[in-house]
């Protein structure tokens, strides 16, 4: 036996969650884009799409947020004001497993020896009702980085579509059980056939990691990154990319310190005030992104910084596919290149 | 703000007051700060080599090493060179103005564990002398615990040599060997110090490596050519220390920009040994 949510009851779930005080967000269609946004009815949900353009990251790490305020009074005295994030309780309905899995991975860096309150206070306020993927496309590669189209990791409630189009319901942890208790119209039903995508394994992760360890200096990076335009969109759509900038904005008598999304693909990311740049060329910046995700982060914090959602593959304006690059690395294509050629002098 | 600042906002600076300003060169300045909240100031502790994030409200923040060693408490000093937006704003501050400070961050020099009982060789180039000076000031304050102390302070020109008054005092001391050097063409007719680049002068000085520790900091090109000289002089790489810098935002390992390979300058550094440097990829 399993717990079943009839598809027709999704509307009741949205209403129940909203009346319980939650902001409910889910995948919605905005012209040709499908993005996570607030919904008022289950009819707003675009559940037929494989994946949204942007990830759920924005609900936990907003594009911009105030971390401190500075006020200067008439006498010129400054007061430093703590910015208190009061995040709205939010349920993400129709989250994907590759998005849900990103949060526990990023928890590691935001708790690394010191706790980032802004991340964790939003994290506390967000509940994930994930729908397992019934379909995938050629950019999906969750199974290559330890995920699965029906992985419960990071979710509070996991819905898995049945052959009849209803949802088998699984609560995860106390938070999940609490949330599920608010779902109306659940019933017990015999276990039915589940519709779960078969995401092929696209590369051997450990072979890719081994290749990265050996190929910091390799013409592979120049060959690969030559067409990268450094727009950074791969990092912005990524559910695990978390690098940020801290900048002061506003007039000197009433300024804010803001945390904004930043991207390692941009030249200014590492540019020193002296003019020295440790990563002067795009190949260095592209290499940093791949190394950080597949070598540095796992070696420091124990997890690969990628869930295989494939958004960076789909969004790249020059079709520079991370999936292809990591597959090439795993297949040993970087090793085969002569290491003496093509070195860039800083 | 009487209680310690809320530990859970990592990005909230201490409010500081500019207590004194000292020009070291035309573009290098030292600012001394005190905590607005005296209780925080009294309980604040740090070690030589650690850095802080110093900020001007409305302009932004920059990482600099804490320039005064813990043997000279009661204030927070930092020495900086005019380079960009924040350092311009820092130069606009007057005594009595307020600014922000977060820290201390990073790992210090292992003075207690690795420097005691040894001869010490300090090499600084340009503004790179600032973090080196913090260490030698501490060692001079604890003079009896160390062997011979040699300091090489190199700059482009005579006018660019920071800490001139302090250097004059050091030069008069019998228990320190101070060598001042300027690049060829940077000397004046009255110049009595050396003329040449730091690596070449170090080679001439040839300080004995036995039982010695070297601390080097300067522009990347100086470090690049100085490390091989130390190696020729048979300084074991584990006894050679440097302090790296990188563009930084958070200072606590979150913002993801100061890493060199797997190492984060803010958490694993800024102090590294030459052994550790050798293990880093060419990404700094």
Interface residues (C-beta under 8 A of the other chain):
Chain A: X67 X68 X70 X72 X77 X78 X79 X80 X82 X83 X109 X110 X112 X113 X114 X115 X116 X117 X118 X216 X217 X242 X243 X244 X245 X246 X247 X248 X250 X251 X252 X253 X255 X257 X259 X262 X264 X269 X270 X271 X272 X273 X274 X276 X278 X279 X284 X288 X291 X292 X295 X296 X299 X300
Chain B: X1 X6 X8 X9 X10 X11 X12 X13 X15 X55 X56 X57 X58 X59 X60 X61 X62 X83 X84 X86 X87 X98 X100 X219 X220 X245 X246 X247 X249 X250 X252 X253 X254 X255 X256 X257 X259 X260 X261 X262 X264 X267 X281 X282 X283 X284
